[in-house]
Each structure stands twice: as structure tokens, then as C-alpha cells.
Amino acid sequence: MRTAIAQLLGVLSVAYLHPAMAVAQTVGSQNASLAFKVVSGGNDNYFLRDNLTSSQLLLTSSNSTSPLRRLVVALPAGNSGALTYFLPKDAGSSGNSTEALNVTLVEGSFKSATADYSNVGVQADLNFDRNATLGVTIIGAVRAMRDYVEGNGVMHEIFNYTLASYNETSLRLHRRWINTTSPTSSVYKGADLYLVVPSGSPARLSVTPGNNGTWTPPTVDILVPGGGQNGTVTVKVVTNETSLVGLDTQRLFLPESTNGSQALHTALQGLASGQKDAAKQVSFLTYTNKFTAGGWRFLTYFGRDSMIALRLLMPTLSSEAIESALGAVIERANTTGALCHEETIGDYASFINIQNNRSDLGNQPYYDYKMIDTDLLLLPAMRHYFLELPQGKGRAEQFLSRNATLQNGTYAEILNRQRAAPFAQSPNVSNLIGLRPGQPVGNWRDSNEGLGYGFYPFDVNSALVPASLRATQALLEAGVLNFTGLNASALGDVAGVWEEQAPKLFEVLVGTEEAEARLQNFVRAANLSEALLQSSNASASAAAAKGNVSFYALSLKQDGTPVEVLNSDMSFNLMYGANVSREFLQHVIDALQPYPRGLLTNIGMVVANPAYDSNTTMIDVLNRAAYHGTVVWSFQQGLMAGGLARQLSFCSSNSTSVDTNPAPSPAPEWCDDAGFVQSLRDAQTRLWTSIRGAEDEIYTEVWSYSFNNATDTFSVADLASLSPSGTESDAIQLWSYGFLALVDPNGNSTTST
């Protein structure tokens, strides 16, 4: 099935402008417009943005038990940076040592820096308490750094650096980009990692060049006097990629004096002024030409992340910020109508183009269009902004008449593409939207395992398709868009078929006795306690009264077989749907029960629960070490909380929804059932209790759990320490900041700082 939604034109690369030569200098941290620290996942994360650059520096926390100390510097400019490991000097290749190495950042030393050849970046002073050796080092593309960290040590020879210069107090490692800045230019971009011993430090560098020319890594030792005396070394990472222009908190958020509901007034406190730490953190991720997804791993454009974050945050954002995000999505569309999931820029773009046998493209950005959900998120966001929010009223014509900068045409011209929707004529599995040919992924659970090896994702087909159709209908009727050949009323009819029929295809029914047997097996296999089942008797009684357990499958296989995994993706229907049925909402109520009967733990809502799956292999596939397994994704909690508030606002003007949510007419029939509405409010309360259990993690990407059999409680566990692939959580993640636009059922904001 293909939706009748707007699609988009081709992508052209951005012209390169080589900056003028800069004199080597440093800029003091007093010039920083943003500077903050986040401790997460056993790492200290330092963030900086000023008039020269934006950067994140990650350093293994001093209390870590690992013998290695990892340093990551990531810059949105070209998605560039450096990764290196410091090992105790007497350690072998495995990092084993009889003594621990401690490396700490000197307070106040993290600042922006410039160097010769128009390089801009950051520097910091690091204190070493003993002799250290430079371990694996990758300079240049953050994507290459991710390949190593998350790909079991994968390294690409094409990204090798060279030993540019060295002595006992200074070292420069240089990485020259694969291609020149254009086919007609002799200018290269690149990145450098410097180690410099500052004046007064007793540290010294011992450098032995590789024995196979400049392509073999040198041996670099950092020597300190010992006897309790530390040695300080300045680390500097710079690139001549163009820095981005950030949105500061005043440009990003609405002022606190904005007229609106009490919930909106509460949410806006401390945002535009930057008094809330979280406001500064989300500001670091937003720029005038795009939003970035998260740090350190995703400091570049991701369409899905931008659109979901935008939908959650939109009631608190300025018009400038909203239109920055919308424009970035439109700018990166292609000629077939697909919207870009991820952009690859900088040196890694050359690498991807070579892999695709298109070396002729040089370092032109590579845009990834393999996802099916990104296409469906744009028009609902546009509808909400232009038709429902005060910030967007009267701004559509001006926005759509803008000329694109990454391709030819105005935004309106780019949007004037469409597809058909055969599911409306024949509502069966074969007409659902499945993964693109040859692709194992397609929605936010962007792994084959994350979908349970399914083909038709639940969220795409039950929520996002009808939402896009309804948005297209509304934008046509309002005259905002003018799609040739589309009838608004007919689109509404098609959307109605999707809303009514698609969820039924994902329905899973498990008999009471069988469900109990599967739960018992699951708690044993997952090393949990049967007391968890006994402590949720209310849920068991409700299931027994109905005669079965019912929920929506995570996905469907190509033959229509459901992947019987209880999941959190009903959140999309709550946030994007205007015609959510009583039956659907009952499934939400049932899912928001204590885990493992439901999804709620005392440290958050897990996004997948394979306890009821007849295919018991899913217990291992979607375990607590899996990126999309029985783990907590903060944005999913925000989407569920915001969606519940939205649905309840359709019944009452006293809702705690921060958002502006015009109620459907007539109001949903379930609004007249006070008992049912109370059940929904009770589920909302349980969800928020679960969310509050790990409030310190709320703006991070994802976390796992450890379970205490003595207390039958869960505690937060770092996913990277459990994941067999080394997949870790970002310390700050764009869509997790959707919580800034939410208040709890009592009208309180998520954080006070």
C-alpha cells in the first residue's frame, strides 16, 4: 500500500566554500554561548558551542573500573572528530595492567581552538596520573568511529591517519580527506589530533614512528614523573569543515510570557532563558539549517528523529525553530518522493560513494532513503504547525514559497508529488506498507531483530499512514497545499479504512492458561522472579475476565503471521491519531501494567516484551542487551505520555496537555463513559510513576536494567556494558527532550533544572 501523501524532488549537493587561512590561536571558554557537562553511562560528557564551533568531548569517568580510558571528540561540522584510547603503559594489547590509569579533564580547560590551514575545533587539558600509551586512534569521520565502537573493532584502511610531526612535547596526527573539495579543486579538507605538553607540565611524549611508513600507526607514550606527580597534556581536535550556526535558547523556545494554558506556561519556565539545563542541552542539538539527533554518535541530520522530536516539542518552539526542522526535511528529499532518513557528509560521504561504485560523486553528501516511516511524518507535523498551533497561523504561504538551497525549486514545488493507496480498495495484508525491497529495516526500530524479523511494522500501518492521509486532507481543504489530482474527501475515506481495518490485522489473542504458561516460562528464561507475576494480580484478573490476553503485534511477517511481541508502538496512534477507538485504548490500558504482564517497570517503560510470544527464541533476540529489546527508550515514554494527554484532552478542557489539540467532532464516544476515562487516567498515572523512577536518565537515548531478586525491583543499567556489539546510549538525544513539552497528570514539569 502506498499513501496519497506529498513526495519530494531530487537532491543537489551544497557548494563548498573554503575559508580563509586562520592564525593559530585559542579562544577562551568565556566566549562560549553553551557550556555544560552530562555524566552518563560511565562517561563524562562535555559540551561547548561558541562563535567558532560546536563540539562534544567524552572521557571515561574516573570511577570506571575499565583499564582503558576512552576519549571521543565529535563536531557537527562535517560530522567529524577523533576517537582514541589511553592504556596503562605496561598493559598489553588487551589493556590488562596491574595498576589503573586515571585520566581526568582539567576543569575550565575545554574551549574552542583554531590552528593553521583554517582548522577549527576544541582543546582540553588532560591530567595523567601515570605513564600511558596511545591505543587505537581514529581521526576524521564520526561514522568511522562508530564503525569501530559498534562494529566489533571494524576499521577501514582508507581512513588511516599520518604522523605529521612530533617531538617530546608535541605531536600532530593528520587525516586528509579522501577527495578534494570539488573535481576542479586541489584543496583538501581534513582533521588533526594534537597532543601538546603545556608549559610547566612535567609530562613528556615518546614517539616511535611505525616501521612501515606513515600508514603504520606510531607508538606514542605519555610519560609522567611518578611519585604522585601528575602530567598534563593538551589534546586538540580540529577540522576545516564548515561549522554550523546554532539556535540559542531564546531563538529556539517561545518566551515564558506566551499566552496559553497553564500547562504550557509551566512547560515554558526556564526554556527560553536557558535556566533549565535541559533547554541548553536541546539547544546544542539544534541549528538554523537542521536539527541533529544526539551526541556523540548522531550529531548530524536524521529525518525521523527530527520529525518526532518536532512533533513532541512543537508547542514550546518558536516559528524559526519549527521551520528550520521542516525545511531541513524538505531540502533533503529525492526525485522519487522519499524523504531522507540520514545524511552522510564529510569524509565518510566519499567512502560511501566509493562503496556504491560512484566515486565520481567525490564527497557529495549521501542521503539514505531506505526507511518507510520518515515519509509519513512530515505532513502531520505541517498540519499541526500551520493549522493548529498559534505559531504557524498565517505562515504557510511564506514558508512554502521559499527557494530550497540543497536542490532546485520552492518548498511547495518539492512537495507536489503523490502516491496511491490500494489498501482502501482491498484491506488485506498484501496491501500493507512493508519494508523496501532488500532492506531489513524501515521504522524507528531500525534493526531486523528490533522488528522481530517482521516485514510490516505496526506503527507505520496502523498510525502513520492514516495520519499522513488525514494531514493531506486537512492541508488540501485549508488551501495550504495544492496537490494535483487529489480529492480531499476521498483521502478522508481512505484514511478511515486504514484506521478501522489496519489494527485488526495485527491483533494477537492468547488464551488465559496459555498466557500464564508463557509468562512463567519467560520469567525463568529472563532470570526474573515469579513474584513479579504475583504482584500484578489485578492485571491477571482482568485477563481472566476477558478470557484471553489481547494486544497488537510488533509487526507481521510477509505471510501475515504476527510477531507476538507486546510493544510500545501504540504511542504513535495516541499522538498522531484522531479516531482512536475504545478497543484500541483498552489495549493501551492493558499494556500499561507492571512488567512482565505489561510494559512498566519501576525504572521506565520497556519498548518490547516477548513474554507472550509463542516463538520463544524472541526472548533472547529481544533481551535486555538488545538495542530494541526489553530496554527503555525515553522518547517512546514521551510519545506515550504525550499521546495519552492528547487523547484525554478530547474529552476535557481541564487536560494537562501542553499541546493544542483540537477535538474531533463529534467527540469520541468513549468520552461519555466516566469509568473508562478513569481507567485511561489510571494508566496515565502508572506510566508517569514508571517514568519518574528513572528521571535522571530522561534525556538520554536508551537504558537497560538489572534485576534484584531480593527486592523484586529493577535498577538502571548501562546498555553498552551489556550489548555484545558495544552499542551504547547517547548522553543527550534530541527526541528524548520531548519531555520538555510535557507535564505530568498533576501539572508538574518533568524537571526543575
C-alpha positions in Angstrom: 0.0 0.0 0.0 1.3 3.5 -0.8 -0.2 6.6 0.8 -1.6 9.6 -1.0 0.9 11.9 0.6 3.2 14.6 -0.7 6.5 13.5 -2.1 9.6 15.3 -3.0 12.2 16.3 -5.7 15.9 15.5 -6.2 18.9 16.4 -4.0 21.8 18.5 -5.1 25.0 18.9 -3.1 26.0 22.1 -1.3 28.8 24.1 -2.9 32.0 24.2 -0.9 33.3 27.5 0.4 36.9 27.2 1.5 37.5 29.6 4.5 40.5 32.0 4.7 43.7 30.9 6.4 43.5 31.3 10.2 46.2 32.2 12.6 46.9 29.6 15.2 45.1 30.7 18.4 42.8 29.6 21.1 39.5 31.2 22.2 38.7 31.3 25.9 35.7 29.5 27.3 34.3 32.8 28.4 33.1 33.2 24.8 31.0 30.1 24.9 27.3 30.5 24.4 26.8 27.0 25.6 28.9 25.0 28.0 27.7 22.2 30.2 28.6 18.7 31.4 26.5 15.5 31.4 27.6 12.3 33.2 26.0 9.2 31.6 26.9 5.6 31.0 30.2 5.7 32.9 31.4 8.7 30.8 31.9 12.4 31.4 30.4 14.4 28.5 31.5 18.0 28.0 29.6 20.2 25.5 30.6 23.5 24.0 29.2 25.9 21.4 30.5 29.4 20.7 31.0 31.7 17.7 33.6 29.3 16.2 32.4 25.8 16.7 30.2 23.2 18.4 31.7 20.1 20.0 31.1 17.3 22.4 34.0 15.7 24.3 33.5 12.3 26.0 36.0 11.0 28.5 35.7 7.8 30.5 34.8 8.7 34.1 37.5 8.4 36.7 35.4 5.9 38.7 35.2 3.5 35.8 36.7 0.0 36.5 37.9 -0.3 32.9 41.7 -0.3 32.5 41.2 1.8 29.3 40.4 5.4 29.1 38.5 6.5 26.0 38.4 10.0 24.5 35.9 11.0 21.9 35.6 14.4 20.3 32.7 14.9 17.9 31.9 18.0 15.9 28.7 18.6 13.9 31.0 20.3 11.3 31.3 17.6 8.7 30.2 15.0 11.4 33.9 14.9 12.2 36.1 14.3 15.2 38.5 11.8 16.8 38.5 8.7 18.9 41.4 7.4 20.9 42.1 5.1 23.8 44.7 5.7 26.5 46.2 2.5 28.0 48.4 2.0 31.0 51.9 1.9 29.5 52.7 -1.6 31.0 49.4 -3.0 29.7 49.3 -5.5 26.8 47.0 -5.1 23.8 44.1 -6.2 25.9 44.6 -3.3 28.3 45.4 -5.6 31.2 47.5 -3.9 33.8 48.4 -4.3 37.5 47.6 -0.6 38.1 44.7 1.5 37.0 45.2 4.5 34.7 43.4 7.7 35.6 42.9 10.4 33.1 40.9 13.5 34.1 39.9 16.7 32.3 41.2 19.9 34.0 38.2 22.0 35.0 37.7 25.0 32.7 40.2 23.9 30.1 37.6 22.7 27.5 37.5 25.5 24.9 37.3 26.2 21.2 40.6 26.4 19.3 41.9 27.2 15.8 45.0 26.1 14.0 46.8 26.5 10.7 45.1 25.6 7.4 41.7 27.1 8.5 41.2 24.4 11.1 38.7 25.0 13.9 37.8 22.7 16.8 38.3 22.3 20.5 41.0 21.6 23.0 41.2 20.4 26.6 43.9 19.7 29.2 44.1 16.1 30.4 45.8 15.0 33.6 47.6 11.6 33.6 48.4 10.0 36.9 50.9 7.5 35.4 52.6 6.6 32.1 50.2 5.9 29.3 50.2 4.6 25.7 48.1 5.8 22.9 45.8 3.0 21.8 43.5 2.6 18.8 43.0 6.1 17.2 40.6 7.1 14.5 40.6 10.7 13.1 38.1 12.2 10.8 34.6 10.7 10.3 32.4 10.1 13.3 30.8 7.3 11.3 34.2 5.6 11.1 34.5 6.0 14.8 31.0 4.4 15.2 32.0 1.5 13.0 34.9 0.7 15.3 32.9 1.1 18.6 29.7 -0.6 17.5 31.2 -3.0 14.8 33.4 -5.2 16.9 36.5 -3.2 16.0 35.9 -2.7 12.3 38.4 -0.3 10.9 38.8 0.9 7.3 42.3 1.4 6.0 41.2 4.2 3.8 40.7 6.3 6.9 44.3 5.8 8.2 46.0 8.9 9.5 49.6 10.0 9.1 52.2 11.1 11.6 52.7 14.7 10.5 55.1 16.0 13.1 56.4 15.2 16.6 59.0 15.8 19.3 59.0 15.3 23.1 56.4 18.0 23.7 54.3 18.0 20.6 52.6 15.5 18.3 50.3 16.1 15.3 48.4 13.3 13.7 46.7 14.2 10.4 43.9 12.8 8.4 43.4 14.1 4.9 40.0 13.6 3.4 39.7 11.1 0.5 38.7 13.7 -2.1 39.4 17.3 -2.8 36.6 19.8 -2.1 35.5 19.6 -5.8 36.6 17.9 -9.0 38.2 21.1 -10.2 39.9 22.0 -6.9 43.3 21.0 -5.4 42.1 21.8 -1.9 41.5 19.0 0.6 39.7 19.1 3.9 40.9 17.1 6.8 41.2 16.8 10.6 44.1 16.8 13.1 44.7 15.4 16.5 47.3 17.3 18.5 49.0 16.2 21.8 50.9 19.2 23.3 52.7 19.4 26.6 51.9 22.8 28.1 54.4 25.0 29.8 55.1 23.9 33.3 53.9 20.3 32.9 56.5 17.6 33.6 54.9 15.2 31.1 56.9 14.2 28.0 56.0 12.4 24.8 57.9 9.4 23.5 57.1 8.8 19.8 58.3 5.9 17.7 57.2 6.1 14.0 55.7 3.0 12.5 58.1 0.6 10.7 56.0 0.6 7.5 56.0 4.2 6.5 53.4 6.8 7.6 50.5 4.3 7.2 51.5 2.3 10.2 50.4 3.8 13.5 53.3 5.2 15.6 53.9 4.2 19.2 53.0 7.1 21.4 53.8 7.1 25.1 52.8 9.8 27.5 55.4 9.8 30.3 54.9 11.4 33.7 57.4 11.7 36.6 55.5 9.4 39.0 55.8 9.7 42.7 52.4 11.1 43.0 53.0 13.9 40.4 50.6 14.1 37.5 51.5 15.1 34.0 49.2 17.4 31.9 48.8 17.1 28.1 46.7 19.3 26.0 44.6 17.4 23.4 43.3 19.4 20.4 41.0 18.1 17.7 40.3 20.4 14.7 38.9 20.3 11.2 38.4 22.7 8.3 34.8 21.6 7.7 32.3 24.5 8.0 30.8 25.0 11.4 27.1 25.2 11.8 25.1 28.2 13.2 23.3 27.2 16.3 19.8 28.1 17.7 20.3 29.6 21.2 17.6 29.0 23.7 16.0 32.4 23.0 15.7 31.7 19.3 14.6 28.1 19.9 11.8 28.4 22.5 8.8 30.6 22.9 9.1 33.2 25.6 7.7 32.4 29.1 5.1 35.2 28.6 3.5 33.4 25.7 -0.3 33.3 26.1 -1.7 29.8 26.5 -2.8 27.2 29.0 -1.4 26.7 32.5 0.3 23.5 31.3 2.0 25.5 28.5 3.0 28.2 31.0 4.5 25.6 33.3 6.4 23.9 30.5 7.9 27.1 29.2 9.5 28.1 32.5 13.3 28.2 32.2 13.4 27.3 28.5 14.0 30.5 26.5 16.1 31.9 29.3 18.3 28.8 29.4 17.8 28.5 33.1 16.9 24.8 32.7 19.9 22.7 31.9 17.8 20.6 29.5 17.0 23.7 27.5 20.7 24.3 26.9 21.2 20.6 26.0 18.5 20.6 23.3 19.8 23.9 22.0 23.2 22.3 21.4 21.5 19.8 19.1 19.6 22.4 17.0 20.9 24.6 14.2 19.5 27.1 11.7 19.6 24.6 8.9 18.8 21.3 10.6 18.3 19.5 13.9 20.8 16.9 14.9 19.8 13.6 16.5 22.1 13.1 19.5 25.6 13.1 20.9 28.1 11.8 20.4 27.0 9.2 17.8 24.4 11.2 15.9 25.5 14.8 15.6 24.0 15.1 12.1 20.7 15.1 10.4 18.2 12.2 10.9 14.8 12.8 9.4 12.7 10.6 11.6 14.4 11.8 14.8 13.8 15.4 13.7 10.1 14.9 12.9 9.2 13.0 16.1 11.2 15.4 18.3 9.5 18.3 16.5 6.0 16.8 17.0 6.6 16.5 20.7 8.4 19.8 21.3 6.4 21.9 18.8 4.1 23.6 21.3 7.1 25.1 23.0 9.2 26.1 20.0 9.5 29.3 18.0 8.4 29.6 14.4 12.1 29.9 13.4 13.0 26.6 15.1 9.9 24.7 13.7 10.6 26.0 10.2 14.3 25.1 10.5 13.3 21.5 11.1 10.6 21.3 8.5 12.8 22.9 5.9 15.7 20.5 6.5 13.4 17.6 5.8 12.1 19.1 2.5 15.5 20.1 1.4 16.8 16.5 1.6 14.0 14.9 -0.5 14.8 13.0 -3.7 13.1 12.7 -7.1 11.1 9.6 -6.2 9.3 11.3 -3.4 11.2 9.6 -0.5 12.3 11.6 2.5 15.9 11.3 3.8 16.4 9.2 6.9 20.1 10.0 7.4 22.6 12.2 5.7 26.2 11.2 5.3 28.6 14.2 4.9 32.3 14.9 5.2 34.9 12.3 4.5 32.5 9.4 5.1 30.4 10.5 2.2 33.4 9.9 -0.1 33.7 6.4 1.4 30.0 5.6 0.9 30.1 6.9 -2.7 33.1 4.6 -3.4 31.3 1.6 -1.8 28.3 2.4 -4.1 30.6 2.4 -7.2 30.0 6.2 -7.6 33.5 7.5 -6.8 32.7 10.1 -9.5 30.5 11.8 -6.9 33.5 12.6 -4.8 32.5 13.9 -1.4 28.9 14.9 -2.3 26.6 14.1 0.6 25.0 10.7 0.5 21.3 10.6 1.5 19.7 7.4 2.8 16.1 6.8 1.8 15.6 3.2 3.0 13.1 4.0 5.8 9.4 3.9 5.2 8.2 5.8 8.2 10.1 9.1 7.6 7.9 9.7 4.5 4.8 9.7 6.7 5.9 12.1 9.4 6.3 15.4 7.6 2.7 16.2 6.6 1.3 15.5 10.1 3.9 17.9 11.5 3.0 20.6 8.9 -0.7 20.2 9.6 -0.2 20.6 13.3 2.0 23.7 12.8 0.1 25.6 10.1 -3.5 24.7 11.1 -3.5 24.1 14.8 -0.7 25.9 16.6 -0.7 29.7 17.1 3.0 29.9 16.0 2.1 28.6 12.5 -1.0 30.6 11.7 -0.6 32.7 8.6 3.0 31.5 7.9 2.3 28.7 5.3 2.4 30.7 2.2 5.7 32.4 3.1 7.3 29.1 4.1 6.2 27.2 1.0 7.4 29.9 -1.3 11.0 29.6 -0.1 13.6 28.5 -2.6 15.4 25.4 -1.5 19.2 25.6 -1.0 20.1 21.9 -1.5 18.1 21.5 -4.7 16.1 23.4 -7.3 12.5 24.6 -6.7 10.4 26.1 -3.9 9.2 24.1 -1.0 5.7 24.0 -2.5 7.1 22.6 -5.8 9.1 20.0 -4.0 6.1 18.8 -2.0 3.9 18.4 -5.1 4.3 14.6 -5.5 2.0 11.8 -4.6 1.3 8.0 -4.4 -1.7 5.8 -4.5 -3.3 3.7 -1.7 -4.6 0.2 -2.8 -5.3 -0.9 0.8 -8.5 1.2 0.8 -9.9 -0.9 -2.0 -8.7 -4.2 -0.7 -7.8 -4.1 3.1 -5.6 -7.1 3.4 -2.1 -7.9 4.4 -0.6 -7.8 1.0 -1.6 -4.2 0.6 0.0 -3.0 3.8 3.2 -1.0 3.6 6.2 -3.3 4.0 9.9 -2.8 4.1 11.6 -1.6 1.0 13.0 -4.3 -1.3 16.2 -5.7 0.0 16.0 -3.7 3.3 15.8 -5.4 6.7 14.7 -2.2 8.4 12.1 0.5 7.9 10.8 2.1 11.1 12.2 3.5 14.3 13.2 0.0 15.4 15.9 0.2 12.8 17.2 -3.3 13.1 16.0 -6.6 11.7 15.9 -8.0 15.3 14.0 -5.0 16.5 11.1 -5.8 14.3 11.2 -9.5 15.4 12.2 -10.2 11.8 8.9 -8.9 10.6 8.1 -7.2 7.3 5.0 -5.0 8.0 5.6 -2.6 11.0 2.6 -1.9 13.3 3.3 1.8 13.8 3.7 2.5 10.1 0.5 0.8 9.1 -1.9 1.5 12.0 -0.8 5.0 12.9 1.4 6.8 10.4 -0.3 6.0 7.2 -3.8 7.3 8.3 -2.2 10.2 10.0 -0.5 11.3 6.8 -3.7 10.8 4.8 -5.7 12.9 7.3 -2.9 15.6 7.3 -3.0 15.7 3.5 -6.8 16.0 3.6 -6.7 18.9 6.1 -3.9 20.8 4.3 -5.8 20.5 1.0 -9.0 21.7 2.5 -7.3 24.6 4.1 -5.6 25.6 0.8 -2.1 25.2 2.2 -1.2 22.6 -0.3 -2.4 22.1 -3.9 -1.7 18.5 -4.9 -2.8 18.0 -8.5 -5.4 15.2 -8.9 -6.0 14.6 -5.2 -9.5 14.8 -3.7 -9.5 15.8 -0.1 -12.8 14.0 0.7 -11.6 10.8 -1.0 -8.4 10.9 1.1 -10.5 11.1 4.3 -12.4 8.0 3.1 -9.1 6.1 2.5 -7.8 7.2 5.9 -11.0 5.8 7.5 -10.4 2.4 6.0 -6.8 2.4 7.4 -7.9 3.5 10.9 -10.6 0.8 11.1 -9.0 -2.1 9.4 -5.3 -2.0 9.7 -5.1 -2.6 13.5 -7.3 -5.7 13.2 -4.6 -7.4 11.1 -2.1 -7.1 14.0 -4.4 -8.4 16.7 -2.9 -11.2 18.8 -5.1 -13.3 21.1 -3.6 -15.7 23.7 -5.8 -17.8 25.9 -5.6 -17.2 29.6 -4.0 -20.5 30.6 -1.5 -20.4 27.7 -0.7 -16.8 28.5 0.1 -17.7 32.1 2.3 -20.6 31.0 4.2 -18.4 28.6 4.7 -15.8 31.4 6.0 -18.4 33.8 8.5 -19.6 31.1 9.5 -16.1 30.4 10.4 -15.1 33.9 12.6 -18.2 34.2 14.3 -17.6 30.9 14.9 -13.9 31.6 16.2 -14.6 35.2 13.4 -12.7 36.8 11.2 -13.6 39.8 7.8 -15.2 39.7 6.9 -12.7 42.4 6.6 -10.2 39.6 3.6 -12.1 38.3 2.0 -12.4 41.8 2.4 -8.7 42.4 0.2 -7.8 39.4 -2.9 -9.9 40.3 -5.2 -7.1 39.1 -3.8 -7.5 35.6 -4.2 -11.3 35.7 -7.8 -11.0 37.0 -8.6 -8.6 34.2 -7.2 -11.0 31.6 -9.1 -13.9 33.1 -12.3 -12.0 33.0 -11.8 -11.4 29.3 -10.9 -15.0 28.7 -7.7 -14.2 26.9 -4.8 -11.7 26.6 -5.1 -9.4 23.6 -2.5 -7.0 22.2 -1.2 -5.7 18.9 1.7 -7.4 17.3 5.1 -5.7 16.9 5.0 -6.5 13.1 3.7 -9.0 10.6 5.7 -11.5 8.6 5.2 -11.3 4.8 2.6 -14.1 5.0 0.7 -12.1 7.7 1.9 -14.1 10.7 2.1 -11.8 13.7 5.3 -11.3 15.7 3.7 -11.8 19.0 5.7 -9.2 21.0 3.9 -6.8 23.3 5.3 -3.4 22.4 5.1 0.4 23.0 4.3 1.5 19.4 0.6 2.2 20.3 2.1 5.6 21.3 2.2 6.6 17.7 -1.6 6.1 17.4 -2.2 8.2 20.5 0.0 11.1 19.3 -1.0 11.1 15.7 -4.5 9.6 15.6 -7.7 11.5 15.9 -10.1 8.5 15.6 -8.6 6.1 18.2 -11.2 3.5 19.2 -12.3 2.3 22.6 -10.9 -1.1 21.8 -7.5 0.3 20.9 -7.4 2.4 24.1 -8.2 -0.7 26.1 -5.1 -2.4 24.6 -3.2 0.7 25.8 -4.6 0.3 29.3 -3.7 -3.4 29.3 -0.2 -2.7 28.1 0.5 -0.1 30.8 0.6 -2.7 33.5 3.6 -3.9 35.5 6.2 -5.8 33.6 6.3 -8.7 32.5 2.5 -8.7 32.2 2.7 -5.3 30.7 5.5 -2.8 29.8 6.0 -0.9 33.0 9.0 -1.3 35.4 10.0 0.9 38.3 12.6 2.5 36.0 10.6 3.1 32.9 8.5 1.6 30.1 10.2 -1.1 28.1 9.6 -0.9 24.3 9.3 -4.7 23.7 8.1 -7.6 25.8 8.4 -11.1 24.3 6.8 -12.8 27.3 3.6 -13.8 25.3 5.4 -14.9 22.1 4.9 -18.5 21.1 8.2 -18.2 19.3 10.4 -18.4 22.5 13.6 -17.5 20.5 12.4 -13.9 20.7 13.2 -14.0 24.5 16.9 -14.0 23.5 16.6 -11.8 20.4 14.8 -9.0 22.4 16.5 -9.4 25.7 17.9 -6.6 28.0 21.1 -6.4 26.0 19.4 -5.8 22.6 19.2 -2.2 21.3 15.5 -2.6 20.7 14.8 -5.3 23.2 13.4 -5.2 26.7 15.0 -1.8 27.2 13.7 1.7 27.9 13.8 4.3 25.1 13.0 7.7 26.6 11.3 9.2 23.5 8.8 6.3 23.5 7.8 7.1 27.0 7.4 10.8 26.0 5.3 9.8 23.0 3.1 7.6 25.1 2.7 10.2 27.8 2.0 13.0 25.3 -0.3 10.8 23.3 -2.4 9.9 26.4 -2.6 13.5 27.3 -3.8 14.3 23.8 -6.5 11.7 23.8 -7.8 12.7 27.2 -7.8 16.3 26.1 -10.5 15.4 23.5 -12.8 14.7 26.5 -12.0 17.6 28.9 -10.8 21.1 28.7 -9.1 20.5 32.0 -6.5 18.3 30.4 -2.8 18.6 31.4 -1.8 18.6 27.7 0.7 21.3 26.9 -0.2 20.9 23.3 -3.0 22.5 21.3 -5.3 19.6 20.3 -8.5 20.5 18.5 -11.0 17.8 19.5 -12.7 15.8 16.7 -16.3 16.5 16.1 -18.2 14.7 17.4 -16.1 13.8 20.5 -15.1 10.2 20.8 -17.9 8.0 22.1 -15.8 6.7 24.9 -15.6 10.2 26.4 -19.2 9.6 27.8 -18.1 6.6 29.8 -16.7 8.0 33.0 -15.4 4.6 34.2 -13.5 4.0 31.0 -12.0 7.5 31.1 -10.9 6.9 34.7 -9.2 3.6 33.6 -7.3 5.6 31.0 -6.3 8.2 33.6 -5.2 5.4 35.9 -3.0 4.0 33.1 -1.6 7.5 32.6 -0.7 7.7 36.3 1.0 4.3 36.2 3.0 5.4 33.2 4.2 8.6 34.9 5.1 6.6 38.1 7.3 4.4 35.9 8.9 7.4 34.1 9.7 9.1 37.4 11.6 6.0 38.5 14.5 6.9 36.2 14.1 10.6 36.0 17.9 11.2 35.8 18.0 9.3 32.5 15.1 11.0 30.9 17.1 12.9 28.3 19.4 10.1 27.3 18.7 7.8 24.4 18.2 4.3 25.9 18.9 2.3 29.0 18.6 -1.3 30.2 18.0 -2.8 33.5 19.5 -5.1 36.2 17.1 -7.0 38.4 17.4 -7.6 42.1 15.7 -10.9 43.1 15.8 -10.0 46.8 13.7 -6.9 46.4 12.0 -7.7 43.1 13.0 -4.3 41.7 14.8 -3.1 38.6 17.7 -0.6 38.5 19.2 1.3 35.6 22.0 -0.5 33.7 24.2 0.9 31.0 23.3 -0.7 27.7 26.9 -0.6 26.4 28.1 -2.8 29.3 25.6 -5.4 28.3 25.4 -5.2 24.5 27.5 -7.8 22.7 28.2 -5.3 19.9 29.1 -2.5 22.2 26.1 -0.4 21.2 25.9 2.5 23.7 23.4 5.2 24.6 23.9 8.8 23.7 24.1 11.1 26.7 21.8 13.6 25.0 19.2 12.6 22.4 17.0 15.0 20.6 13.7 13.2 20.7 14.1 12.5 24.4 13.7 16.2 25.0 10.1 15.9 24.0 9.6 15.7 27.8 10.2 19.5 27.9 6.8 19.9 26.3 5.0 17.6 28.7 3.7 17.9 32.2 2.6 15.0 34.4 -1.1 14.4 35.5 -0.6 16.8 38.4 0.6 19.6 36.1 4.2 19.4 37.1 7.1 19.6 34.6 9.5 16.7 34.2 12.5 18.6 35.8 13.0 21.7 37.7 16.6 22.3 36.4 
